[in-house]
Structure formats: structure tokens, C-alpha cells
Amino acid sequence: MANPQATSPTAPQPTVDVQPAVLEPLESQGPSAASAPTPLEALRDVPITITAQLGHTVLSIGDLLKLGPGAVLELEETVGTPVELTVRGIPFARGEIVVVNDHFAVRITRLHAPPPSRDTL
């Protein structure tokens, strides 16, 4: 059964008047580029979340379903294994777990080289 609201491919189409866009040249307004803060400087106070992954383990689904309060998961990493520090999943440093005022902390031991700038790609 045909759709009564469907239009046939030979139906006349409405006429559309198309004109080229006329754009004015962009003129700089405000402070000069030399006195404006760098993009990175403008982001200095933006908070970010840093993640330190302590370790990992692999379990079967059956073993996972057996877990409950008091269960202990043994991690594959040993004491003293360096931890990776990441921002949004991107590694930027390595460090070692330490305790400061009864809280876990990370002492940074190495910073990774920054990724290439998008300007140089």
C-alpha cells in the first residue's frame, strides 16, 4: 500500500533564492596579541583530576560474584612498584606510594616528556 503523504520524485520543488555570503574583513579589537595572556596561562586555575592507579588483578566472573565484605583482592603489583599518574587517561608522570598524615600520597619520581604540540603536527 502506497504512503499517501509521500511525494513523487517528479513533483515540482520550491524555488530557493541562493546568494553568495559577503563577509567583512575581521579586524582585531581589544588587547594586542603581545599583551594578551597565553592560552595556557588563562587555564592556570582550572581544576583537573589526577588519577594514580595502585594496581590491577584479573578475576573470573564466578570469582567476582563470590566477593563480599572482608574479601581481599591480591594485586599483581608488588610493594614499591611505581604508579602511573594520569590526567583523563593520559599518563604524565610516575611515582611511588607514600603515606603523609595517615593519607596515601604519591612522590613523583619521573615526569614524562610532553606530547608534541598540535602546532608542530
Stockholm file with secondary structure:
# STOCKHOLM 1.0

chainA/1-121         MANPQATSPTAPQPTVDVQPAVLEPLESQGPSAASAPTPLEALRDVPITITAQLGHTVLSIGDLLKLGPGAVLELEETVGTPVELTVRGIPFARGEIVVVNDHFAVRITRLHAPPPSRDTL
#=GR chainA/1-121 SS CCCTTCCCTTSCCCCCCCCCCCCCCCCCCSSCTTTSCCHHHHTTTCCCCEEEECCCCCCCHHHHHTCCTTCCCCCSSCTTCCEEEEETTEEEEEEEEEEETTEEEEEEEEECCCCCCGGGC
#=GC SS_cons         CCCTTCCCTTSCCCCCCCCCCCCCCCCCCSSCTTTSCCHHHHTTTCCCCEEEECCCCCCCHHHHHTCCTTCCCCCSSCTTCCEEEEETTEEEEEEEEEEETTEEEEEEEEECCCCCCGGGC
//
